[in-house]
Amino acid sequence: MVIATIIASILERAGLMQIGLYANTHGVGFRDDVNNYTRSVPGVMLQPVEVAQSAERTGFHSIWFPDHVCMPSETSSAHIANQTGARSYSPRHEMLDAAVVMGAVASATSTIKLGTSVLVAPYRGPLSDARQFATVDVLSGGRLLLGVGAGWMAEEFAALGVDFAERGKRTVECIEIYKRSWLDDFVSFDGDYYTINDVSMDPKPLQEPRPPIIYGGVSPLGARRAAAHCDGFYPVFLDPFADPNRHSGLQTIIKAELELAGRPFSSFIMMAATTMRITDQKDALAHQTPRKICTGTPEQVLEDLETFARAGYSLVVAKMDCPSGEVEEIHEQIGRVGQNIIPQCEAIEASGGWNTQF
């Protein structure tokens, strides 16, 4: 309760909608009329530091880095980014490591916040993750936002030797260990999966009392975990015709859980990931019926962002739709968003009484 109150006092201020960028460390995003995909790009061509610098120059609030360790040649796991469950990644997909790139970005930027979208907590030892991301916070001068989740790809869990069925309970224990590692002089923990006895973990993150932790999920159980253990909730709306009100029922669950715990809504943030493409008026995408979410002219995209705000979301992370597959198109879209969207977001306020900014 004390921690929640302190975090609320730090995070809560008069704030309006913010736009984040979905990092391109796993490739370049694109959509068809049904699903969202990520096109694999050679790692040496991804330019993740330059993309982050471009986002910072144009006024993006934050940049969010996805997490995978490996990619199975075949998978039957339903991808949560697509309502159809269609696979977003190719069998041999080039992916740069989130924590490593975040360290590089931390040293090459000064204001943009650095988030994980999301760290799959059970994949690695929680003490190791606590150390790595405390380091990111220190190197960045206190800019870390830790998105966490339980994961969805059973084959990846098998490759890492982690029981897929136990991922949720492991995630809860990991979150608790992150908190203790960042707050306690000496860390102890006795759980079903992890046991730690009186070890130090220094330096602590620079943020006081600790970096915010946001739970990424799209299920009632994920919503309850978010309310019980985290400072925010982060569902995805990456399929082309996503409805920003799709997860309103999950917000109802979170509000009920927060009320039971005596936590104010203003201590808890709602954020969302969506696909986005800014076009000219003459582009056919601007005249498509129905129109893909956050696609079209700046005015059309701002209308969709207002819908997200009315649904309670004050931080929207944009995965740029770049059908060319070229990193240069990401830079071009970043420029369009910075010029035409971000300044106008000053007039958009989120509903619901949630925390409105990190």
Secondary structure as UniProt FT lines:
FT   HELIX           2..11
FT   STRAND          18..22
FT   TURN            25..26
FT   STRAND          28..31
FT   STRAND          36..39
FT   HELIX           43..45
FT   HELIX           48..57
FT   TURN            58..59
FT   STRAND          62..65
FT   TURN            80..81
FT   TURN            83..84
FT   HELIX           98..108
FT   STRAND          113..116
FT   STRAND          119..120
FT   HELIX           121..123
FT   HELIX           126..140
FT   STRAND          144..149
FT   HELIX           154..160
FT   HELIX           164..166
FT   HELIX           167..183
FT   STRAND          187..190
FT   STRAND          195..199
FT   STRAND          213..215
FT   HELIX           220..229
FT   STRAND          232..233
FT   STRAND          236..237
FT   TURN            240..241
FT   TURN            244..247
FT   HELIX           248..261
FT   HELIX           265..267
FT   STRAND          269..278
FT   TURN            281..282
FT   HELIX           284..287
FT   TURN            293..294
FT   STRAND          295..296
FT   HELIX           298..310
FT   TURN            311..312
FT   STRAND          315..320
FT   TURN            323..324
FT   HELIX           327..340
FT   HELIX           342..347
//
